Each structure stands twice: as structure tokens, then as C-alpha cells.
Amino acid sequence: MNEIPLLGWVCLGSIVFMVIGLYLSLLAAWRKKDQNSQSRPMQGTQIINTLRKPWAREDAEWEKLHQQTEKLRKNDPSPPQK
């Protein structure tokens, strides 16, 4: 069997280092993903809720405005002007 030249060893070593680096980075990303998934709700649930009620945020703001105006109307004893 022929001996591998120095350039072959360098190429082989660089490929091995790249594979190990890729493996370690994927492992680190996978561990980080597991920690973050417990703290936030699942995106699937958020997508389903958005599809069911696409204007939920706007409706909540309108409801808040409605509650504030009703509160102001109850505090104002003067009759409406015509």
C-alpha cells in the first residue's frame, strides 16, 4: 500500500476537524433548543390561535377602549346635548 503524502494527511485532518466541529455545534444547538422550548409556548398553538381569531389583538384593544368609554360615561352626570 502506498504511503499518503503530507497534503493528503492535511486534507484528511481538516475534514475530521470539520466533522467534529459540525457535530459539536449541532449538539450545542440541540441542547439550547431543549432549554428554550420549556419557557415559551409551542408555535403550533400560537399559529392555530391566530388562524381561529386573526384579529384577537385588535379586538382586545377595542374592548379595552369600550370599557374605558363606559367608565367615563358612568362618571359624567350631565345629560347628552342635542
DRENTORNU-363981 format. One record per residue: residue number from 1; residue in one letter; x, z, y of N, C-alpha, C in turn. Coordinates in steps of 0.02 Angstrom, whole numbers, plus 50000, padded with zeros to 5 digits. Example, Ala and Ser with C-alpha at 12.3 -4.5 7.8 and 13.67 -1.06 7.14 Angstrom:
DRENTORNU-363981
+-----+------+-------+-------+-------+-------+-------+-------+-------+-------+-------+
: seq : type :    nu :    nw :    nv :   cau :   caw :   cav :    cu :    cw :    cv :
+-----+------+-------+-------+-------+-------+-------+-------+-------+-------+-------+
:   1 :    A : 50660 : 50390 : 49716 : 50615 : 50390 : 49775 : 50660 : 50390 : 49835 :
:   2 :    S : 50642 : 50354 : 49888 : 50684 : 50357 : 49947 : 50645 : 50394 : 50002 :
+-----+------+-------+-------+-------+-------+-------+-------+-------+-------+-------+
***
This chain:
DRENTORNU-363981
+-----+------+-------+-------+-------+-------+-------+-------+-------+-------+-------+
: seq : type :    nu :    nw :    nv :   cau :   caw :   cav :    cu :    cw :    cv :
+-----+------+-------+-------+-------+-------+-------+-------+-------+-------+-------+
:   1 :    M : 50042 : 50000 : 49942 : 50000 : 50000 : 50000 : 50044 : 50000 : 50062 :
:   2 :    N : 50028 : 49958 : 50109 : 50068 : 49953 : 50170 : 50057 : 50013 : 50214 :
:   3 :    E : 50109 : 50030 : 50252 : 50103 : 50086 : 50299 : 50065 : 50064 : 50361 :
:   4 :    I : 50029 : 50112 : 50390 : 49990 : 50098 : 50450 : 50037 : 50103 : 50511 :
:   5 :    P : 50036 : 50053 : 50555 : 50080 : 50056 : 50614 : 50056 : 50110 : 50663 :
:   6 :    L : 50098 : 50126 : 50711 : 50084 : 50178 : 50759 : 50020 : 50163 : 50798 :
:   7 :    L : 50009 : 50101 : 50817 : 49948 : 50083 : 50854 : 49886 : 50095 : 50811 :
:   8 :    G : 49889 : 50084 : 50748 : 49833 : 50098 : 50703 : 49817 : 50172 : 50701 :
:   9 :    W : 49869 : 50215 : 50698 : 49858 : 50288 : 50699 : 49826 : 50311 : 50764 :
:  10 :    V : 49848 : 50281 : 50819 : 49820 : 50299 : 50884 : 49746 : 50279 : 50888 :
:  11 :    C : 49731 : 50219 : 50865 : 49661 : 50197 : 50864 : 49618 : 50241 : 50819 :
:  12 :    L : 49644 : 50256 : 50760 : 49607 : 50298 : 50713 : 49597 : 50368 : 50742 :
:  13 :    G : 49647 : 50396 : 50773 : 49641 : 50462 : 50804 : 49591 : 50462 : 50861 :
:  14 :    S : 49591 : 50410 : 50902 : 49544 : 50407 : 50958 : 49472 : 50401 : 50932 :
:  15 :    I : 49462 : 50363 : 50879 : 49394 : 50357 : 50850 : 49371 : 50424 : 50823 :
:  16 :    V : 49416 : 50460 : 50790 : 49399 : 50527 : 50763 : 49381 : 50574 : 50820 :
:  17 :    F : 49420 : 50574 : 50874 : 49406 : 50617 : 50931 : 49339 : 50599 : 50964 :
:  18 :    M : 49324 : 50535 : 50969 : 49261 : 50514 : 50999 : 49202 : 50537 : 50956 :
:  19 :    V : 49208 : 50531 : 50890 : 49154 : 50552 : 50846 : 49143 : 50627 : 50850 :
:  20 :    I : 49197 : 50665 : 50850 : 49191 : 50738 : 50856 : 49162 : 50757 : 50923 :
:  21 :    G : 49183 : 50725 : 50977 : 49156 : 50740 : 51043 : 49082 : 50723 : 51047 :
:  22 :    L : 49061 : 50667 : 51019 : 48991 : 50649 : 51018 : 48950 : 50700 : 50979 :
:  23 :    Y : 48975 : 50720 : 50922 : 48941 : 50770 : 50881 : 48933 : 50836 : 50919 :
:  24 :    L : 48985 : 50859 : 50952 : 48982 : 50922 : 50988 : 48935 : 50918 : 51048 :
:  25 :    S : 48935 : 50861 : 51083 : 48889 : 50855 : 51141 : 48817 : 50852 : 51118 :
:  26 :    L : 48803 : 50818 : 51063 : 48735 : 50816 : 51036 : 48713 : 50886 : 51012 :
:  27 :    L : 48757 : 50922 : 50982 : 48742 : 50990 : 50959 : 48727 : 51035 : 51018 :
:  28 :    A : 48766 : 51030 : 51072 : 48755 : 51071 : 51131 : 48688 : 51053 : 51164 :
:  29 :    A : 48672 : 50989 : 51168 : 48608 : 50968 : 51197 : 48549 : 50992 : 51155 :
:  30 :    W : 48557 : 50990 : 51090 : 48503 : 51013 : 51045 : 48491 : 51088 : 51053 :
:  31 :    R : 48544 : 51127 : 51059 : 48537 : 51199 : 51070 : 48505 : 51214 : 51137 :
:  32 :    K : 48524 : 51177 : 51188 : 48495 : 51187 : 51255 : 48421 : 51168 : 51255 :
:  33 :    K : 48402 : 51116 : 51218 : 48333 : 51095 : 51213 : 48290 : 51150 : 51182 :
:  34 :    D : 48315 : 51183 : 51131 : 48278 : 51236 : 51098 : 48265 : 51295 : 51145 :
:  35 :    Q : 48311 : 51311 : 51189 : 48302 : 51366 : 51236 : 48251 : 51348 : 51289 :
:  36 :    N : 48251 : 51286 : 51313 : 48206 : 51265 : 51366 : 48134 : 51253 : 51341 :
:  37 :    S : 48125 : 51236 : 51279 : 48059 : 51221 : 51254 : 48014 : 51282 : 51250 :
:  38 :    Q : 48043 : 51342 : 51245 : 48003 : 51403 : 51240 : 47978 : 51425 : 51309 :
:  39 :    S : 48014 : 51408 : 51362 : 47997 : 51433 : 51428 : 47945 : 51390 : 51464 :
:  40 :    R : 47936 : 51327 : 51446 : 47888 : 51284 : 51481 : 47836 : 51258 : 51432 :
:  41 :    P : 47777 : 51241 : 51457 : 47725 : 51215 : 51412 : 47744 : 51147 : 51385 :
:  42 :    M : 47714 : 51130 : 51330 : 47728 : 51065 : 51299 : 47703 : 51009 : 51344 :
:  43 :    Q : 47741 : 50956 : 51349 : 47723 : 50900 : 51391 : 47661 : 50864 : 51364 :
:  44 :    G : 47651 : 50865 : 51300 : 47593 : 50833 : 51270 : 47529 : 50865 : 51295 :
:  45 :    T : 47527 : 50930 : 51300 : 47469 : 50966 : 51325 : 47457 : 50948 : 51398 :
:  46 :    Q : 47511 : 50944 : 51436 : 47505 : 50928 : 51507 : 47479 : 50856 : 51516 :
:  47 :    I : 47501 : 50811 : 51475 : 47477 : 50741 : 51478 : 47403 : 50738 : 51461 :
:  48 :    I : 47382 : 50773 : 51409 : 47312 : 50773 : 51388 : 47268 : 50802 : 51443 :
:  49 :    N : 47290 : 50857 : 51474 : 47251 : 50887 : 51529 : 47246 : 50839 : 51588 :
:  50 :    T : 47299 : 50804 : 51603 : 47298 : 50756 : 51658 : 47251 : 50698 : 51642 :
:  51 :    L : 47250 : 50676 : 51580 : 47204 : 50622 : 51561 : 47132 : 50645 : 51563 :
:  52 :    R : 47119 : 50707 : 51545 : 47050 : 50732 : 51546 : 47025 : 50741 : 51617 :
:  53 :    K : 47066 : 50771 : 51660 : 47047 : 50784 : 51730 : 47102 : 50758 : 51775 :
:  54 :    P : 47101 : 50693 : 51792 : 47156 : 50666 : 51832 : 47160 : 50693 : 51903 :
:  55 :    W : 47104 : 50718 : 51931 : 47103 : 50742 : 52000 : 47097 : 50818 : 52002 :
:  56 :    A : 47121 : 50854 : 51953 : 47113 : 50926 : 51949 : 47147 : 50962 : 52008 :
:  57 :    R : 47206 : 50941 : 52027 : 47240 : 50974 : 52084 : 47201 : 50963 : 52149 :
:  58 :    E : 47178 : 50902 : 52160 : 47140 : 50888 : 52220 : 47074 : 50926 : 52220 :
:  59 :    D : 47041 : 50928 : 52163 : 46978 : 50965 : 52158 : 46989 : 51040 : 52173 :
:  60 :    A : 47044 : 51067 : 52149 : 47059 : 51138 : 52162 : 47069 : 51150 : 52237 :
:  61 :    E : 47103 : 51104 : 52270 : 47113 : 51111 : 52343 : 47046 : 51105 : 52380 :
:  62 :    W : 47002 : 51059 : 52360 : 46936 : 51052 : 52391 : 46895 : 51115 : 52380 :
:  63 :    E : 46899 : 51143 : 52320 : 46862 : 51205 : 52305 : 46887 : 51262 : 52348 :
:  64 :    K : 46952 : 51266 : 52357 : 46982 : 51318 : 52400 : 46957 : 51310 : 52472 :
:  65 :    L : 46955 : 51248 : 52496 : 46930 : 51234 : 52564 : 46857 : 51253 : 52569 :
:  66 :    H : 46818 : 51237 : 52518 : 46747 : 51254 : 52518 : 46737 : 51330 : 52521 :
:  67 :    Q : 46776 : 51367 : 52483 : 46771 : 51440 : 52483 : 46789 : 51468 : 52552 :
:  68 :    Q : 46839 : 51440 : 52584 : 46859 : 51464 : 52650 : 46805 : 51450 : 52702 :
:  69 :    T : 46775 : 51391 : 52699 : 46722 : 51375 : 52748 : 46660 : 51418 : 52737 :
:  70 :    E : 46643 : 51431 : 52674 : 46586 : 51476 : 52660 : 46600 : 51546 : 52687 :
:  71 :    K : 46661 : 51569 : 52680 : 46680 : 51634 : 52706 : 46673 : 51637 : 52782 :
:  72 :    L : 46694 : 51583 : 52815 : 46688 : 51580 : 52888 : 46615 : 51577 : 52910 :
:  73 :    R : 46574 : 51541 : 52874 : 46502 : 51536 : 52891 : 46468 : 51603 : 52885 :
:  74 :    K : 46486 : 51641 : 52835 : 46455 : 51707 : 52825 : 46475 : 51755 : 52880 :
:  75 :    N : 46535 : 51748 : 52906 : 46559 : 51793 : 52959 : 46533 : 51774 : 53028 :
:  76 :    D : 46508 : 51713 : 53037 : 46485 : 51689 : 53102 : 46410 : 51701 : 53108 :
:  77 :    P : 46386 : 51750 : 53149 : 46314 : 51765 : 53153 : 46276 : 51718 : 53198 :
:  78 :    S : 46309 : 51677 : 53236 : 46272 : 51633 : 53283 : 46237 : 51577 : 53245 :
:  79 :    P : 46176 : 51557 : 53268 : 46140 : 51503 : 53235 : 46172 : 51436 : 53251 :
:  80 :    P : 46164 : 51387 : 53208 : 46193 : 51321 : 53221 : 46160 : 51289 : 53281 :
:  81 :    Q : 46198 : 51252 : 53320 : 46173 : 51218 : 53379 : 46150 : 51149 : 53362 :
:  82 :    K : 46097 : 51126 : 53397 : 46071 : 51059 : 53384 : 46087 : 51012 : 53439 :
+-----+------+-------+-------+-------+-------+-------+-------+-------+-------+-------+
***
